[in-house]
């Protein structure tokens, strides 16, 4: 009897020992992901990342644990804490606000980000974090907007609680001085005011910053602006309803670059050894259909330079 | 008799063909149209709009319908000139030299810019915030050029790189592409789609005049020497009388209100005579860039 028990214990110990000997690469790592609700651009970054992992043969090495919070500081903070408690192996964040929310929790887990316009300006810095920036020149978006319409007053949708959004607002303030137009700030501090703000603003054109709070309401913003025949410009791409002009860092390229970084971390490279990179591929979408509908002159510069035209 | 008749017919056909080849031609295949090509220097839609009144004016002055057509890109302009049986073309700086060498076309006139110049310069430029200031900062960056067959939008840049020890630009830059127009090259750098660009200075100056931000955002790394600007060249077999009519129409454009209005629309002061001698600097630039125009 005793012999049998000892034998079984030995057998069990052998199995445990064997399990310990299996190389860690054979086991799928859990990737915690903050994918803010309702932001099409972030979905595109993620789709591109997943495609990249499949293409490069790394898809089986990861499994995703996804949090889809609304873009407000409390929801983002809660989602961050949940991923840390779940003890995931690596964390991915898309956008500056979710990345900041995660880094505020001081995780010891490596954090990789994408869709961050300017990491330094957004105060994203941690030895555990690296990622892909999506910086491009907002002045180009203003330039293209000016080829379509005369701007005396530019409405800017932003959210004062988001560093990145206020930074872009500041950039636009500086640009407005050079071109001699006025900025009409539309702060999304109280989302319930959105309809009133948009219906009351006296603006020749409307620009939507890359704020997740603003972009989760992008279809509503665009619908109201178009009904008031106000030309729109956006820094993030959208799905079914698009701004008249969208200039953004290509989300597909961002996903590929992030995928490359993720593979490096999976292979054991610490994030601090991976330099943040900026995606240099720019997407310019011109919604000719909306320009026509609003009775605006078609900008030939935009027709020529656009990477995508929306005609139907 | 039948054989003799066939021989006579063959002889007649041969004579007709010979006459068609040897005799000076008044205009293109369609005799009532004088077809002039335009290089795609700026946005083609705008170029077409700008040239409409000019077409009507020239048609009236030379007694033949003048039509302008945009040559879709610089690279095959000389081939297209032949294929589309054109009578003339406003060739660019390098394509003028190339067409003179390959087709023997003859210079007629060239525009005087609003600042009084008849020459152009190439600019090699970047965004001010790119940190690129000299050749050593350019390695592994993305470069946008206009077309291989442009002096200011490519050949000048290749010559500049070559003089600075870079003999193979294609392996020096991480990415290297052609946008097809000077404006697009400038926009590519402004938008951040390229780090370095080369384009005609006059096109940049024109955009700067409309856009006060441009001067603040662009840093010019190098400028080329003065090169003869776009020139109207015509086929060598155009009859002298027609050539003279065309030259007179262009050189007197600034002396009547209708012509002055056209010049204003074209954004130029007047036209002046052009000659082969103007192109010495282009040949020198090509040599520096390692290009043999005759090849």
Interface residues (C-beta under 8 A of the other chain):
Chain A: X135 X136 X137 X139 X140 X142 X143 X146 X175 X178 X179 X247 X280 X281 X282 X284 X300 X301 X303 X304 X305
Chain B: X43 X44 X45 X46 X127 X142 X181 X183 X184 X187 X190 X191 X192 X193 X211 X212 X213 X216 X217
